[in-house]
């Protein structure tokens, strides 16, 4: 059980402007369950994408050895060939096809020309036994629960000779019972000699199943711990995950001038019809004038859903509870109502739902408040240019002209266009969802400075962020979310990375 | 005009011709292609193509497709498609014929009534799309079948219905009256020339006004010589077209309707918040919704506008044939979609202009007209038009990817 089945040496992977992996070394022994933990953005998924060939050989530096042989994967097929199977968090099954069709998708068993259904089904039965799933192979995937779908996904991976099984947050969407079953299965596979690599945020289950734990932080390997010999417990892991020193990259606020309450949520709940479950459970928060309220939590904890549910509920969740803006109860029917009530929402995904990428800077900036520059039903395009230029210089948006298409700008400048658009609405309460994701340090500092000057002028900011230093460096007060609930509230003086992370991983 | 010139120190603010051409090549390309096509047919037909009579005919034939292309542009901009417009036009044309011929409705009541019906039909079509997310392809195809059935139903007893109302028939066949100035410029339509002149003066004045305003804001403007060149080009174009038209019967009522439709829709799409909202919904519906724009409201408005334009198309076509036929509207939607795509509309949404689609319609109609004059067989005509459509879309794709 001691020989390394997998070794990744000095792996470095850069994306434009970001070093996602920095000289990472990762070694897995044969037959063990190896857990990979770290914050969002620590590099776990990138590392696994390098391993599985999604980031092909040549796009990273460093070496990969499987059972001592150097590997140069050019795609998933190569890594599958070497016995590596990866199961992503988002399931890759076709809902309208049956269990057996999904298992053999892309590797259909044929009888000359046609698919041999009988042979496929009988093989599928054997494979399904391996994962302990007792369903009719002809059932359609869409008729199975998430837990069983997860097992089908694993069965699909196991149909071939698998040496290393990688599971990316397999239990994130599962209930406790299904999670336990899955962990049991992983133990069973271990006995059959399959090595597993498990990415998970649920530290309790990591402690339960892991033989070895590797902690990544900011693209670097922090530590590899042997659960048997090292003294490992949750606080130790959290310390490794977040234990960076916070550099002084946050601008100081000139004056803190916090006023009365401007927003309050009472017993705010949301049910998503698309997901078929509750995504927010009894959220009670408040925000005061001139305050930056940080909302921390891991991805999937319900932070973005909270923002959208307040901001006119465009995803049409079923809501209950009350929203008060400046003491008045509000029932927003759509984002337009929220904007009229002086709210603004700078989205997490500026490319997906923030900006019109194929349109230019000035049209994007004016979009949410066209009436301000419209007279007699006609847009005054000259005024629009003035407005766009105003925000271009105030926010230091680096673009050759305001006629430039937004998609040609860098991430930081796109984010500033997004900010400019919402500042033009002249809001009282601004929700910033991951305001500095994927942008360089210089632009981050500029955005922090802008945020400070906005709250100094009396605006309130709700900042959703996965970056703990940012949460700690900018907020006046912090809420921590997990699984759709507010797990804790802390004034900035009492907050620490460890304290926040302990709440964020509390499922 | 001296104040329109820039001082030498401000030369850096002006854009050079090359910059403008480079950044907008895909916008101008189809216009250039249209000119090339027209010159080609003029040469191959020994000038018959560019004759007053042929151009006048070409415009009248194009009218009922061009108004559909205007609406189709907006439909495609918001990422949908409308396959029912041809049959809707056919049905509403027949309805107009029945209302006038059998029920004795006055023409001035029939036209607004039919247009209101068009708007209502558009809103019915929009409902499953906007409220339930049914793909427009399916829902409009279904509505198309229903309108086709309705057309056959109302013409079942009679077959072709002949329209005897002169006012109605003038829409597709008539021309604006001339001034009684017999002595001057014999053989020319004087009012057409006067309207052309007014058009030139108006375009010059509005160009100067817009340049003045821009300068007062201290904005970048094209260099003075380029500005003059633009004025000369636009004036020359308007002048030349009016001169050609004046050589036959002058401006037709079809052209009047088309110009009005283009003016109104061009104004809405480029100058009003509604226009911005339409392009925003097409460019990124989620971002638009989060910016306070109701995607479903915009969908209703665009489909309603399409319905209204379908009714106009139906009226123009019935008037042109002086009758309602059982096959009216057949294939109109394909021609309108083709015109929009040739004119630079993107199926990915958010891109496409009214003027572009009109140029697209002109390109397609010029091909038909030119090849007819050259006695090219209809089979070859289809192939050529198909090839041009593919080329235009491929070219558009390539130039856009480069940017």
Interface residues (C-beta under 8 A of the other chain):
Chain A: X311 X312 X314 X334 X335 X336 X338 X339 X340 X345 X347 X352 X353 X354 X355 X356 X357 X358 X359 X363 X366 X367 X368 X370 X371 X374 X377 X378 X379 X381 X382 X385 X386 X405 X421
Chain B: X213 X214 X217 X219 X271 X272 X273 X276 X277 X279 X280 X283 X284 X286 X287 X288 X289 X290 X291 X292 X293 X294 X350 X351 X403
